């Protein structure tokens, strides 16, 4: 099961997982602005969200292991869609056992990591 968590998005609003998914599946991605693999992958999330919107799939991006050189908020805004975006996700990454990024998980609507 995916560990539940509470965090803040880049606007400072509370985000509670898994409640934010409203019982729908989620694509969960751990990323950082300095990560070239993240920069290559993140734009594809827009297509994933569009392709699976009818099924209610949510895209959750969690900024983790950030080194202070980039601007994560500006990067998320540049993606061209509005994922559920969490700032300062190091503790969430630790709870999920994420050692390297990008980290990608699929969580079903019942909270189970697929």
Secondary structure, DSSP 4 states (H G I P E B T S, - for coil): -PPPEEEEBTTS-EEEETGGGTTS-EEEEEE-TT-HHHHHHHTHHHHHHHHTGGGT-EEEEEE-S--SSS-HHHHHHTTSS--EEES--HHHHHHTT--SSSEEEEE-TTS-B-
